[in-house]
Amino acid sequence: MRTTIAALAVALTLVFGIAAASVTAFRKPAAETVFAPNPPASDIAETATPSYTLRVTDGFVAVYTDASDTPMLVTDIDVSHLRRADLEMFESGIVLHSYEQLVELLQDYSN
Protein backbone atom coordinates (compact mmCIF):
# COMPACT_ATOMS: atom_id res chain seq x y z
CA MET A 1 0.00 0.00 0.00
CA ARG A 2 2.83 2.40 0.83
CA THR A 3 4.42 1.58 -2.49
CA THR A 4 1.18 2.39 -4.31
CA ILE A 5 0.83 5.73 -2.50
CA ALA A 6 4.47 6.60 -3.18
CA ALA A 7 4.07 5.70 -6.87
CA LEU A 8 0.86 7.75 -7.06
CA ALA A 9 2.62 10.71 -5.42
CA VAL A 10 5.50 10.49 -7.91
CA ALA A 11 3.08 10.21 -10.83
CA LEU A 12 1.06 13.24 -9.68
CA THR A 13 4.25 15.23 -9.16
CA LEU A 14 5.36 14.39 -12.70
CA VAL A 15 1.96 15.24 -14.21
CA PHE A 16 1.67 18.56 -12.41
CA GLY A 17 5.32 19.37 -13.14
CA ILE A 18 4.85 18.73 -16.85
CA ALA A 19 1.59 20.71 -16.89
CA ALA A 20 3.23 23.64 -15.13
CA ALA A 21 6.19 23.53 -17.52
CA SER A 22 3.83 23.49 -20.51
CA VAL A 23 1.90 26.50 -19.29
CA THR A 24 5.13 28.38 -18.63
CA ALA A 25 6.55 27.46 -22.05
CA PHE A 26 3.50 28.82 -23.90
CA ARG A 27 3.02 31.92 -21.80
CA LYS A 28 3.83 35.15 -23.59
CA PRO A 29 6.85 36.75 -21.93
CA ALA A 30 6.13 39.95 -20.11
CA ALA A 31 7.26 43.05 -21.95
CA GLU A 32 10.16 44.69 -20.30
CA THR A 33 9.72 48.33 -19.48
CA VAL A 34 12.84 50.25 -20.22
CA PHE A 35 13.08 53.81 -19.05
CA ALA A 36 15.56 55.92 -20.91
CA PRO A 37 16.80 59.16 -19.42
CA ASN A 38 15.54 62.35 -21.02
CA PRO A 39 17.93 63.42 -23.78
CA PRO A 40 19.66 66.77 -23.46
CA ALA A 41 17.95 69.64 -25.26
CA SER A 42 20.74 69.71 -27.87
CA ASP A 43 19.98 66.07 -28.81
CA ILE A 44 16.27 66.75 -29.23
CA ALA A 45 16.91 69.17 -32.08
CA GLU A 46 19.14 66.63 -33.81
CA THR A 47 16.61 63.79 -33.56
CA ALA A 48 13.55 65.88 -34.45
CA THR A 49 11.46 64.91 -37.44
CA PRO A 50 13.13 66.15 -40.60
CA SER A 51 11.54 69.00 -42.46
CA TYR A 52 10.99 69.03 -46.18
CA THR A 53 11.14 72.02 -48.49
CA LEU A 54 9.47 72.08 -51.88
CA ARG A 55 11.13 74.37 -54.40
CA VAL A 56 11.34 74.86 -58.14
CA THR A 57 14.28 73.08 -59.78
CA ASP A 58 14.72 73.11 -63.58
CA GLY A 59 11.03 73.83 -64.11
CA PHE A 60 9.76 71.08 -61.80
CA VAL A 61 8.83 70.85 -58.13
CA ALA A 62 11.69 69.30 -56.15
CA VAL A 63 11.83 68.00 -52.57
CA TYR A 64 14.73 69.00 -50.35
CA THR A 65 15.41 67.75 -46.84
CA ASP A 66 16.41 70.11 -44.06
CA ALA A 67 19.21 72.37 -45.27
CA SER A 68 20.38 70.22 -48.20
CA ASP A 69 21.32 71.91 -51.46
CA THR A 70 20.71 68.71 -53.43
CA PRO A 71 17.12 67.62 -54.03
CA MET A 72 16.02 64.34 -52.49
CA LEU A 73 13.50 64.01 -55.32
CA VAL A 74 12.60 65.94 -58.45
CA THR A 75 8.92 65.36 -59.16
CA ASP A 76 7.15 65.33 -62.49
CA ILE A 77 5.09 68.36 -61.43
CA ASP A 78 5.75 70.90 -64.18
CA VAL A 79 5.57 74.40 -62.72
CA SER A 80 4.50 75.89 -66.06
CA HIS A 81 1.06 74.37 -65.42
CA LEU A 82 0.68 75.92 -61.94
CA ARG A 83 -1.35 78.99 -61.07
CA ARG A 84 0.73 82.12 -60.46
CA ALA A 85 0.05 82.09 -56.69
CA ASP A 86 1.13 78.43 -56.40
CA LEU A 87 4.22 79.06 -58.51
CA GLU A 88 5.25 81.94 -56.22
CA MET A 89 4.85 79.69 -53.15
CA PHE A 90 7.07 77.02 -54.69
CA GLU A 91 9.63 79.59 -55.84
CA SER A 92 9.98 80.93 -52.30
CA GLY A 93 9.96 77.41 -50.83
CA ILE A 94 7.20 75.54 -49.00
CA VAL A 95 8.41 74.06 -45.71
CA LEU A 96 6.63 70.95 -44.43
CA HIS A 97 7.25 69.34 -41.06
CA SER A 98 6.11 65.76 -41.65
CA TYR A 99 6.23 63.08 -44.29
CA GLU A 100 2.43 62.95 -44.24
CA GLN A 101 2.23 66.65 -45.14
CA LEU A 102 4.72 66.07 -47.95
CA VAL A 103 2.75 63.19 -49.43
CA GLU A 104 -0.54 65.08 -49.15
CA LEU A 105 0.80 68.19 -50.88
CA LEU A 106 2.48 66.20 -53.66
CA GLN A 107 -0.76 64.30 -54.26
CA ASP A 108 -2.68 67.59 -54.46
CA TYR A 109 -0.42 68.87 -57.25
CA SER A 110 0.09 65.60 -59.15
CA ASN A 111 -2.14 64.78 -62.12
C-alpha positions as CSV (number, residue, x, y, z in Angstrom):
1,M,0.0,0.0,0.0
2,R,2.8,2.4,0.8
3,T,4.4,1.6,-2.5
4,T,1.2,2.4,-4.3
5,I,0.8,5.7,-2.5
6,A,4.5,6.6,-3.2
7,A,4.1,5.7,-6.9
8,L,0.9,7.7,-7.1
9,A,2.6,10.7,-5.4
10,V,5.5,10.5,-7.9
11,A,3.1,10.2,-10.8
12,L,1.1,13.2,-9.7
13,T,4.2,15.2,-9.2
14,L,5.4,14.4,-12.7
15,V,2.0,15.2,-14.2
16,F,1.7,18.6,-12.4
17,G,5.3,19.4,-13.1
18,I,4.9,18.7,-16.9
19,A,1.6,20.7,-16.9
20,A,3.2,23.6,-15.1
21,A,6.2,23.5,-17.5
22,S,3.8,23.5,-20.5
23,V,1.9,26.5,-19.3
24,T,5.1,28.4,-18.6
25,A,6.5,27.5,-22.1
26,F,3.5,28.8,-23.9
27,R,3.0,31.9,-21.8
28,K,3.8,35.1,-23.6
29,P,6.8,36.7,-21.9
30,A,6.1,40.0,-20.1
31,A,7.3,43.0,-22.0
32,E,10.2,44.7,-20.3
33,T,9.7,48.3,-19.5
34,V,12.8,50.3,-20.2
35,F,13.1,53.8,-19.1
36,A,15.6,55.9,-20.9
37,P,16.8,59.2,-19.4
38,N,15.5,62.3,-21.0
39,P,17.9,63.4,-23.8
40,P,19.7,66.8,-23.5
41,A,17.9,69.6,-25.3
42,S,20.7,69.7,-27.9
43,D,20.0,66.1,-28.8
44,I,16.3,66.8,-29.2
45,A,16.9,69.2,-32.1
46,E,19.1,66.6,-33.8
47,T,16.6,63.8,-33.6
48,A,13.6,65.9,-34.4
49,T,11.5,64.9,-37.4
50,P,13.1,66.1,-40.6
51,S,11.5,69.0,-42.5
52,Y,11.0,69.0,-46.2
53,T,11.1,72.0,-48.5
54,L,9.5,72.1,-51.9
55,R,11.1,74.4,-54.4
56,V,11.3,74.9,-58.1
57,T,14.3,73.1,-59.8
58,D,14.7,73.1,-63.6
59,G,11.0,73.8,-64.1
60,F,9.8,71.1,-61.8
61,V,8.8,70.8,-58.1
62,A,11.7,69.3,-56.1
63,V,11.8,68.0,-52.6
64,Y,14.7,69.0,-50.4
65,T,15.4,67.7,-46.8
66,D,16.4,70.1,-44.1
67,A,19.2,72.4,-45.3
68,S,20.4,70.2,-48.2
69,D,21.3,71.9,-51.5
70,T,20.7,68.7,-53.4
71,P,17.1,67.6,-54.0
72,M,16.0,64.3,-52.5
73,L,13.5,64.0,-55.3
74,V,12.6,65.9,-58.4
75,T,8.9,65.4,-59.2
76,D,7.1,65.3,-62.5
77,I,5.1,68.4,-61.4
78,D,5.8,70.9,-64.2
79,V,5.6,74.4,-62.7
80,S,4.5,75.9,-66.1
81,H,1.1,74.4,-65.4
82,L,0.7,75.9,-61.9
83,R,-1.4,79.0,-61.1
84,R,0.7,82.1,-60.5
85,A,0.1,82.1,-56.7
86,D,1.1,78.4,-56.4
87,L,4.2,79.1,-58.5
88,E,5.2,81.9,-56.2
89,M,4.9,79.7,-53.1
90,F,7.1,77.0,-54.7
91,E,9.6,79.6,-55.8
92,S,10.0,80.9,-52.3
93,G,10.0,77.4,-50.8
94,I,7.2,75.5,-49.0
95,V,8.4,74.1,-45.7
96,L,6.6,71.0,-44.4
97,H,7.3,69.3,-41.1
98,S,6.1,65.8,-41.7
99,Y,6.2,63.1,-44.3
100,E,2.4,63.0,-44.2
101,Q,2.2,66.7,-45.1
102,L,4.7,66.1,-47.9
103,V,2.7,63.2,-49.4
104,E,-0.5,65.1,-49.2
105,L,0.8,68.2,-50.9
106,L,2.5,66.2,-53.7
107,Q,-0.8,64.3,-54.3
108,D,-2.7,67.6,-54.5
109,Y,-0.4,68.9,-57.3
110,S,0.1,65.6,-59.2
111,N,-2.1,64.8,-62.1
